Amino acid sequence: MLYKFKSQADSDLFMTQGPAERILAIIGKPAGPQGIIEPDEMARAIAALEAAVAAQGEADANQAAASPGGAQPITLHQRAWPFIQLLKRSLEADKPIVWGV
């Protein structure tokens, strides 16, 4: 399943199922074919994502140091950054983020 997050404050954001559902779980939203993040929930969602990125950052750094030269996995920071930007722009414009509608 492909998630398409839409807001009148920014461009659409597309994510594959795994990363999208991980981000939704971090911010406390149920994964599913439809949903909404209201502006009053966004500051809390931003803080939760930033905290998860910070916590995961140390584990990612340790894993990268232990990996011998090959391809590196995509980190939570890389997955969450566009979503955090969408949350910030939507919060600033007081517009909800929806998916599946």
C-alpha distances in whole Angstrom, upper triangle without the diagonal:
4,7,10,13,16,20,23,24,22,20,16,14,11,9,6,5,9,11,10,10,13,15,14,16,19,19,20,17,15,11,10,9,12,14,17,19,23,25,27,25,24,27,26,22,24,27,24,22,25,27,24,24,28,27,25,27,30,28,26,30,31,28,29,33,32,30,33,32,29,25,24,21,19,20,19,22,20,16,18,21,19,17,21,22,20,22,25,25,24,26,29,28,28,25,22,18,16,12,11,14
4,7,10,13,16,20,21,19,16,12,10,7,6,5,6,9,10,8,10,13,14,14,16,18,19,19,17,15,12,11,9,12,14,16,18,21,23,26,23,22,25,25,21,22,25,23,20,23,25,23,22,26,27,24,26,29,27,25,29,30,28,28,32,32,30,32,31,28,24,23,20,18,19,18,20,18,14,16,18,16,15,18,19,17,19,22,22,21,24,26,25,25,22,19,16,14,10,10,13
4,6,10,13,17,18,16,14,10,8,6,5,6,6,10,10,7,9,12,11,11,14,16,16,16,14,13,10,9,8,9,10,12,14,17,19,22,19,18,21,21,18,19,22,20,18,21,23,21,21,24,25,23,25,28,27,25,28,30,28,28,32,33,31,33,32,29,26,24,21,18,19,17,18,17,13,14,16,14,12,15,16,14,15,19,19,17,20,23,22,22,18,16,12,10,7,7,11
4,6,10,13,14,12,10,7,6,5,7,9,10,13,12,9,12,15,13,13,16,18,17,18,15,15,12,12,10,10,11,12,13,16,18,21,19,18,21,21,18,19,22,21,19,21,24,22,22,25,27,25,26,29,29,27,30,32,30,30,34,35,33,35,34,31,27,26,23,20,20,18,19,17,14,14,16,13,11,15,15,12,14,17,16,15,18,20,19,19,16,14,10,8,6,7,9
4,7,10,11,10,9,6,5,6,8,11,12,14,13,9,12,14,12,11,15,16,14,16,13,14,12,12,11,10,9,9,10,13,14,17,15,14,17,18,15,15,19,18,16,19,22,20,20,23,25,24,25,28,28,26,29,32,30,30,34,35,33,36,35,32,28,26,23,20,20,18,18,17,14,13,14,11,9,12,12,9,10,14,13,11,14,17,16,16,12,10,6,6,5,8,9
4,7,9,8,7,5,7,9,12,15,16,18,16,13,16,18,15,14,18,19,17,18,16,17,15,15,13,11,10,9,10,12,13,17,16,14,18,19,16,17,20,20,18,21,24,23,23,26,28,26,27,31,31,29,32,35,33,33,37,38,36,39,37,35,31,29,27,23,23,21,21,19,17,16,16,12,11,13,13,9,11,13,12,10,13,15,13,13,10,8,5,5,6,9,9
4,5,6,7,7,9,12,15,18,19,21,19,16,18,20,17,16,20,20,17,19,17,18,18,18,16,14,12,10,10,11,11,14,14,12,16,18,15,16,19,20,18,20,23,23,23,26,28,27,28,32,32,30,33,36,35,34,38,39,38,41,39,37,33,31,29,25,25,22,21,20,18,16,16,13,11,13,12,8,9,11,9,7,10,12,10,10,7,6,5,7,9,12,11
4,6,8,9,12,15,18,21,22,25,22,19,22,24,20,20,23,23,20,22,20,22,21,21,20,17,15,13,13,12,12,16,16,15,18,20,18,18,22,23,21,23,26,26,26,29,31,30,31,35,35,33,36,39,38,37,41,42,41,44,42,40,36,34,32,28,28,25,24,23,21,20,19,15,14,15,14,10,11,13,10,8,11,11,8,9,6,8,8,10,12,15,13
4,7,9,12,15,18,22,23,25,22,19,22,23,20,19,23,22,20,22,20,23,22,22,21,19,17,14,13,13,11,15,16,13,15,18,17,16,19,21,19,21,24,24,24,26,29,28,29,32,33,31,33,37,36,35,38,40,39,42,40,38,35,33,30,27,26,24,22,21,20,18,16,13,13,13,11,8,9,9,6,5,9,8,6,8,6,9,9,12,14,17,16
4,7,9,12,15,19,21,23,20,18,21,22,18,19,22,22,19,22,20,22,21,22,21,19,17,15,14,15,14,17,17,15,17,19,17,16,20,21,19,20,23,23,22,25,28,27,27,30,31,29,31,34,34,33,36,38,36,39,37,35,32,29,27,24,23,21,20,19,17,16,14,11,11,12,9,7,9,10,7,7,11,11,9,12,10,11,10,12,14,17,16
4,6,10,13,17,19,21,19,16,20,21,18,19,22,22,20,23,21,23,21,21,20,18,17,16,16,17,17,20,20,17,19,22,19,18,22,22,20,21,25,24,23,26,28,27,27,31,31,29,31,34,33,32,35,37,35,37,35,33,30,28,26,22,22,21,20,18,16,16,14,11,11,13,11,8,12,13,10,10,14,14,13,15,13,13,11,12,13,15,15
4,7,10,13,16,18,16,13,17,18,16,16,20,20,19,21,19,20,18,18,16,15,15,14,14,16,17,20,19,17,20,21,18,18,22,22,19,21,24,23,22,25,27,26,26,30,30,28,30,33,32,31,34,36,34,36,34,32,28,27,24,21,21,20,19,17,15,15,14,10,10,13,12,9,12,14,12,12,15,16,15,16,13,12,10,10,10,12,12
4,7,10,13,15,12,10,14,15,13,14,17,17,17,19,17,18,16,16,15,15,14,14,14,16,17,20,18,16,19,20,16,16,20,19,16,18,21,20,19,22,24,22,23,27,26,24,27,29,28,27,31,32,30,33,31,29,25,23,21,17,18,16,16,14,11,11,11,8,8,11,10,8,11,13,13,12,16,17,17,18,15,13,10,10,10,12,14
4,7,10,12,10,9,12,14,13,13,17,18,17,19,17,17,15,15,13,14,14,15,16,19,20,23,21,18,21,22,18,18,21,20,18,20,23,21,20,23,25,22,23,27,26,24,26,29,27,26,30,31,29,31,30,27,23,22,19,16,17,16,16,14,11,12,13,10,10,13,13,11,14,17,16,16,19,21,20,21,18,16,12,12,10,11,14
4,6,8,7,6,9,11,10,11,14,15,16,17,15,16,13,13,13,14,14,15,16,19,21,23,20,19,21,21,17,17,20,19,16,18,21,18,17,21,22,20,21,24,23,21,24,26,24,24,27,28,26,29,27,25,21,19,16,13,14,13,14,12,9,10,12,10,9,13,14,13,15,18,18,18,20,22,22,23,20,18,14,13,11,12,15
4,6,6,6,9,10,11,12,14,16,17,18,16,16,12,13,12,14,16,17,18,22,24,26,23,21,24,23,19,20,23,20,18,20,22,19,19,22,23,20,21,24,23,21,24,26,23,23,27,27,25,28,27,24,20,19,15,13,14,14,16,14,10,12,15,13,13,16,18,16,18,21,22,21,23,26,26,26,23,21,17,16,13,13,17
4,6,5,6,8,10,10,12,14,15,16,14,13,9,10,10,13,14,16,17,21,23,25,22,21,23,22,19,20,22,20,17,20,22,19,19,22,22,20,22,25,23,21,25,26,24,24,28,28,26,29,28,25,22,20,17,15,16,14,17,16,12,13,17,15,14,17,19,18,19,22,23,22,24,27,27,26,24,21,17,15,12,13,16
4,6,5,6,9,10,11,12,15,15,14,13,10,12,13,16,16,18,19,22,24,26,22,21,23,22,18,19,21,18,16,19,19,16,16,20,19,16,19,21,19,18,21,23,20,21,25,25,23,26,26,23,20,18,14,12,13,12,15,14,11,12,16,15,14,17,19,19,19,22,24,23,25,28,28,28,25,22,19,18,15,16,20
4,6,5,6,9,10,11,13,14,13,13,11,13,15,16,16,17,17,21,22,23,20,18,20,19,15,16,18,15,13,15,17,13,13,17,17,14,16,19,17,16,19,21,19,19,23,23,22,25,24,22,19,16,13,10,10,8,11,10,7,8,12,12,11,13,16,15,16,19,20,20,22,24,25,25,23,20,17,17,14,16,20
4,5,5,6,9,10,11,12,11,11,8,10,11,12,12,13,13,17,19,20,17,16,18,17,14,15,17,15,12,15,17,14,14,18,18,16,18,22,20,19,22,24,22,23,27,27,26,29,28,26,22,20,16,13,13,11,13,12,9,9,12,11,9,12,15,13,14,17,18,18,19,22,23,22,20,17,13,13,11,13,16
4,5,5,6,9,10,10,9,8,6,8,11,12,12,14,14,18,20,21,17,17,19,17,14,16,17,14,13,16,17,14,15,19,18,16,19,22,20,19,23,24,23,24,27,28,26,30,30,27,24,21,18,15,15,12,15,15,11,11,15,15,12,15,17,16,16,19,21,20,21,24,25,24,21,18,15,14,12,13,17
4,5,5,6,9,10,10,10,9,12,14,16,15,16,15,19,20,21,17,16,18,16,13,14,15,12,10,14,14,11,12,15,15,13,16,18,17,16,20,21,19,21,24,24,24,27,27,25,22,19,15,13,12,9,12,13,10,10,13,14,12,14,17,16,16,19,21,20,21,24,25,24,23,20,17,17,15,17,20
4,5,5,6,9,9,10,9,12,15,15,13,14,12,16,17,18,14,13,15,13,9,11,12,10,7,11,12,9,10,14,14,13,15,18,17,17,20,22,21,22,25,26,25,28,28,26,23,20,17,14,12,9,11,12,8,7,11,11,8,10,13,13,12,15,17,17,17,20,22,21,19,17,14,14,13,16,19
4,5,5,6,5,7,6,10,12,12,10,11,10,13,15,16,12,12,14,12,9,11,13,10,9,13,14,12,14,17,17,16,19,21,21,20,23,25,24,25,29,29,29,32,32,30,27,24,20,17,16,13,14,15,12,10,14,13,10,12,15,13,12,16,18,16,17,20,21,20,18,15,12,12,11,14,17
4,5,5,6,7,7,11,14,14,13,13,13,16,18,18,14,14,16,13,10,13,14,10,10,14,13,11,13,16,15,15,18,20,19,19,23,24,23,25,28,28,28,31,32,30,27,24,20,18,16,13,15,17,14,12,16,16,13,14,18,17,15,18,21,19,19,23,24,22,21,18,16,15,15,17,20
4,5,8,10,11,14,17,17,15,15,13,16,17,17,13,12,13,11,8,10,10,6,6,10,10,7,10,13,12,12,15,17,17,17,20,22,21,23,26,26,26,30,30,29,26,23,19,17,15,11,13,15,12,10,13,15,12,12,16,16,14,16,19,18,18,21,23,22,21,18,16,17,17,19,22
4,6,9,11,14,17,16,13,12,10,12,13,13,9,9,10,8,5,8,9,6,7,10,11,10,12,14,15,15,17,20,20,20,23,25,25,26,29,30,30,33,33,32,29,26,22,20,17,13,14,16,14,11,14,14,11,11,14,14,11,14,17,15,15,18,20,18,17,15,13,14,15,18,20
4,7,9,13,16,15,12,12,10,13,14,14,10,11,13,10,8,11,12,9,10,14,13,12,15,17,17,17,20,23,22,23,26,27,27,28,31,32,32,35,36,34,31,28,25,22,20,16,18,20,17,14,17,18,14,14,18,17,14,17,20,18,17,21,22,20,19,16,14,15,15,18,20
4,6,9,12,11,8,9,8,11,14,14,10,11,14,12,9,13,14,12,12,16,16,15,17,20,20,20,22,25,24,24,28,29,28,30,33,33,33,37,37,35,31,29,25,22,21,17,19,20,17,15,18,17,14,15,18,16,14,17,19,17,17,20,21,19,17,14,12,12,12,14,16
4,6,10,9,8,10,11,14,17,17,14,15,18,15,13,16,18,15,15,19,19,17,20,23,22,21,24,27,26,26,29,30,29,31,34,34,34,37,37,35,32,29,25,23,22,19,21,22,18,17,20,19,16,18,20,18,17,20,22,19,20,24,24,22,20,16,14,13,12,13,15
4,7,8,8,11,12,15,18,19,16,16,19,17,15,17,19,16,16,19,20,18,19,23,22,21,24,27,25,25,28,30,28,29,33,33,32,35,35,33,29,27,23,21,20,17,20,20,16,16,19,18,15,17,20,18,17,21,22,20,21,24,24,23,20,17,14,12,10,11,14
4,5,7,10,13,16,19,21,18,19,22,20,17,20,22,20,19,23,24,21,23,26,26,25,27,30,28,28,31,33,31,32,36,36,34,37,37,35,31,29,25,23,23,20,23,22,19,18,21,20,17,20,22,19,19,22,23,21,22,26,25,23,21,17,14,11,9,8,12
4,7,11,14,17,20,22,19,20,23,22,19,22,24,22,21,25,26,24,25,29,29,27,29,32,31,30,33,35,33,34,38,38,36,39,38,36,32,30,27,24,25,22,24,23,20,20,22,20,18,21,22,19,19,23,23,21,23,26,25,23,20,16,14,10,7,5,9
4,7,11,13,17,19,17,17,21,20,18,20,23,21,20,24,25,24,25,28,29,28,30,33,32,31,34,36,35,35,39,39,38,41,40,38,34,32,28,26,26,23,24,24,20,19,22,20,17,19,21,17,17,21,21,18,20,23,22,20,17,13,11,7,5,4,6
4,7,10,13,15,13,14,17,17,14,17,20,18,18,21,23,21,23,26,26,26,28,31,30,30,33,35,34,35,38,39,38,41,40,38,34,32,28,25,25,22,23,23,19,18,20,18,15,17,18,15,14,18,18,15,17,20,19,17,14,10,8,6,5,7,8
4,6,10,11,10,11,14,14,12,15,18,17,17,20,22,21,22,25,26,26,28,31,31,30,33,35,34,35,38,39,38,41,41,39,35,32,29,26,25,22,22,23,19,17,19,17,14,15,16,13,12,15,15,12,13,17,16,13,11,7,6,4,7,9,9
4,7,8,6,7,11,11,9,11,14,14,14,17,19,18,20,22,23,24,25,28,29,28,31,33,33,33,36,38,37,40,40,38,34,31,28,25,23,20,20,21,18,15,17,15,12,12,14,11,9,12,13,10,10,14,13,11,9,6,5,6,9,12,13
4,5,5,7,10,11,10,12,15,15,16,18,20,21,22,24,25,26,28,31,31,31,33,36,35,36,39,40,40,43,43,41,37,35,31,28,26,23,23,24,21,18,19,18,14,14,15,12,10,12,13,9,9,12,12,8,7,5,7,9,12,15,15
4,5,5,8,10,10,11,14,15,15,17,19,20,21,23,25,26,27,30,31,31,33,35,35,36,39,40,40,43,42,41,38,35,32,28,26,23,22,23,21,18,18,17,14,13,14,11,8,10,10,7,5,9,9,6,6,6,8,11,15,18,17
4,6,7,8,10,11,13,14,16,17,19,20,22,23,25,26,27,30,31,31,33,36,36,37,39,41,41,44,44,42,39,36,33,30,28,24,23,25,23,19,20,19,16,15,16,14,11,12,13,11,8,11,12,8,10,9,11,14,17,20,20
4,6,6,6,9,10,11,12,15,16,17,18,20,21,23,24,27,28,28,30,32,33,33,36,38,38,41,41,39,36,33,30,27,24,21,20,22,20,17,18,17,14,13,15,13,10,11,13,11,9,12,14,11,11,9,10,13,15,19,19
4,5,5,6,9,10,10,12,14,15,16,18,20,21,22,25,26,26,28,30,31,31,34,36,35,39,38,37,34,30,28,24,22,18,18,19,17,14,14,14,11,9,11,10,6,8,10,8,6,10,11,10,10,9,9,12,15,19,19
4,5,5,6,9,10,11,12,14,15,17,18,20,21,24,25,25,27,29,30,31,33,35,35,38,38,37,34,31,28,25,22,19,18,20,18,15,15,15,13,10,12,12,8,8,11,10,8,10,13,11,13,12,13,16,19,22,23
4,5,5,6,9,10,11,12,14,15,16,18,20,22,23,24,26,28,29,30,32,34,34,37,37,36,34,30,27,24,21,18,17,20,18,15,15,17,13,11,14,14,10,11,14,13,11,14,16,14,15,14,14,17,19,22,23
4,5,5,6,9,10,11,12,14,15,16,18,21,22,22,24,26,26,27,30,31,31,35,35,33,30,27,24,21,18,15,15,17,15,11,13,13,10,8,11,11,8,10,13,12,11,14,16,14,14,13,12,14,16,19,21
4,5,5,6,9,10,10,12,14,15,16,19,20,20,22,25,25,25,28,30,30,33,33,32,29,26,23,20,17,14,12,15,14,10,10,11,9,6,9,10,7,7,11,11,10,12,15,14,15,14,13,16,18,21,23
4,6,5,6,9,10,11,12,14,15,18,19,20,21,23,24,25,27,29,30,33,33,32,30,26,24,21,18,14,13,16,15,12,12,14,12,9,12,14,11,11,14,15,13,15,18,17,18,17,17,19,21,24,26
4,6,5,6,9,10,11,12,14,16,17,18,20,22,23,24,26,28,28,32,32,31,28,25,22,19,16,13,12,15,14,11,13,15,12,10,14,14,12,13,17,16,15,18,20,19,19,18,17,19,20,23,25
4,5,5,6,9,10,10,12,15,16,15,18,20,20,21,24,25,25,29,29,28,25,21,19,16,13,9,9,12,10,7,9,11,9,7,11,12,10,12,15,15,15,17,20,19,19,17,16,18,18,22,24
4,5,5,6,9,10,10,13,15,15,16,19,20,20,22,24,25,28,28,27,25,21,19,16,13,10,8,12,12,8,9,12,11,8,11,13,12,12,15,16,15,17,20,20,21,19,18,21,22,25,27
4,5,5,6,9,10,12,13,14,16,18,19,20,22,24,25,28,28,28,26,22,20,18,14,11,10,14,14,11,12,15,14,12,15,17,15,15,19,20,18,20,23,23,23,22,21,23,24,27,29
4,5,5,6,8,11,11,12,14,16,16,18,20,21,22,26,26,25,23,19,17,15,11,8,9,12,12,9,12,15,13,12,15,17,15,17,20,20,20,22,25,24,24,22,20,22,22,25,28
4,5,5,6,9,10,10,12,14,15,15,18,20,20,23,23,23,20,17,15,12,9,6,5,9,10,8,9,13,12,11,14,16,15,16,19,20,20,22,24,24,24,23,21,23,23,26,28
4,6,5,7,9,10,11,13,15,15,17,19,20,24,24,24,22,18,17,15,11,9,8,12,13,11,12,16,15,13,16,19,17,18,21,22,22,23,26,26,27,25,24,26,26,29,32
4,5,6,7,9,11,12,13,15,17,18,19,23,24,24,22,18,17,15,12,10,10,14,14,13,15,18,17,16,19,21,20,20,24,25,24,26,29,29,29,27,25,27,27,30,33
4,6,5,6,9,10,11,12,14,15,16,20,21,20,19,15,13,12,8,7,8,11,12,11,13,17,16,15,19,21,20,21,24,25,25,27,29,29,29,27,25,26,26,29,31
4,5,5,6,9,10,10,12,14,15,19,19,19,17,14,13,12,8,8,7,10,12,12,13,16,17,16,18,21,20,21,24,25,25,27,29,30,30,28,26,28,28,30,33
4,5,5,6,9,10,11,13,14,18,19,19,18,15,14,14,11,11,11,14,16,16,17,20,20,19,22,24,24,24,27,29,28,30,33,33,33,32,30,31,31,34,37
4,5,5,6,9,10,11,12,16,17,18,17,13,12,13,10,10,12,14,15,16,17,21,21,20,23,25,25,26,29,30,30,32,34,34,34,32,30,31,30,33,36
4,5,5,6,9,10,10,14,15,15,13,10,9,9,7,9,9,11,13,14,15,18,19,19,21,24,24,25,27,29,29,31,33,33,33,31,29,30,29,31,34
4,5,5,6,9,10,13,14,15,14,11,11,12,10,12,11,13,16,16,17,20,21,21,23,26,26,26,29,31,31,32,35,35,35,34,31,33,32,35,38
4,5,5,6,9,12,14,15,15,12,12,14,12,14,15,16,18,19,20,24,24,24,26,29,29,29,32,34,34,35,38,38,38,36,34,35,34,37,40
4,5,5,6,10,12,12,12,9,9,12,10,13,14,15,17,19,20,23,24,24,26,28,29,29,32,33,34,36,38,38,38,36,33,34,33,35,38
4,5,5,8,9,10,10,7,9,11,10,13,14,14,16,18,19,22,23,23,25,28,28,29,31,33,34,35,37,38,38,36,33,34,33,35,38
4,6,8,9,11,12,10,12,14,14,17,17,17,20,22,22,25,27,26,28,31,31,32,34,36,36,38,40,41,41,39,37,38,37,39,42
4,6,9,11,12,11,12,15,15,18,19,19,21,23,24,27,28,28,30,33,33,34,36,38,39,40,42,43,42,41,38,39,38,39,43
4,6,7,9,8,10,13,14,17,18,18,20,22,23,26,27,28,30,32,33,34,36,37,38,40,42,43,42,40,37,38,36,38,41
4,6,9,10,13,16,17,20,21,21,23,25,26,28,30,31,32,34,36,36,38,40,41,42,44,45,44,43,40,41,39,40,44
4,7,8,12,15,16,20,20,19,22,24,25,27,29,30,31,33,34,35,37,39,40,41,43,44,43,42,39,40,38,39,43
4,6,10,13,15,19,19,18,20,23,24,25,27,28,29,31,33,34,36,37,39,40,42,43,41,40,37,37,35,37,40
4,7,9,12,16,17,15,16,20,20,22,24,25,26,28,30,31,32,34,35,37,38,39,38,36,33,34,32,33,36
4,7,9,12,13,12,14,17,17,19,21,22,23,25,27,28,30,31,33,34,36,37,35,34,31,31,30,31,35
4,6,10,11,10,11,14,15,17,18,20,21,23,24,26,28,29,30,32,33,34,33,31,28,28,26,28,31
4,7,8,6,7,10,12,13,15,16,18,19,21,22,24,25,26,28,30,31,29,27,24,25,23,25,28
4,5,5,6,9,10,13,14,14,16,18,19,20,22,24,25,26,28,29,28,26,23,24,23,25,29
4,5,5,6,8,11,11,11,14,16,16,18,20,21,22,24,26,26,25,23,20,21,21,23,26
4,5,5,6,9,10,10,12,14,15,16,18,19,20,22,24,25,24,23,20,22,21,24,27
4,6,6,8,10,10,12,14,15,16,18,20,21,22,24,25,24,23,20,21,21,23,26
4,6,7,8,9,11,12,14,15,17,18,19,21,23,23,22,20,17,18,17,20,23
4,6,5,6,9,10,10,12,14,15,16,18,20,20,19,18,15,17,16,19,22
4,5,5,6,9,10,11,12,14,15,17,18,20,19,18,16,18,18,21,23
4,5,5,6,9,10,11,12,14,15,17,18,17,16,13,15,15,18,20
4,5,5,6,9,10,10,12,14,15,16,14,13,10,12,13,16,18
4,5,5,6,9,10,10,12,14,15,14,14,12,14,16,19,21
4,5,5,6,8,10,11,12,14,13,13,12,15,16,20,21
4,5,5,6,8,10,11,12,10,10,8,11,13,16,17
4,6,5,6,9,10,10,9,9,8,11,13,17,18
4,5,5,6,9,10,10,11,11,14,17,21,21
4,5,5,6,8,9,10,10,14,16,20,20
4,5,5,6,5,6,7,11,14,17,17
4,5,5,6,8,9,13,16,20,20
4,6,8,11,12,16,19,23,22
4,5,9,11,14,18,21,20
4,7,10,13,17,20,19
4,7,10,13,16,15
4,6,10,13,12
4,7,11,11
4,7,7
4,6
4
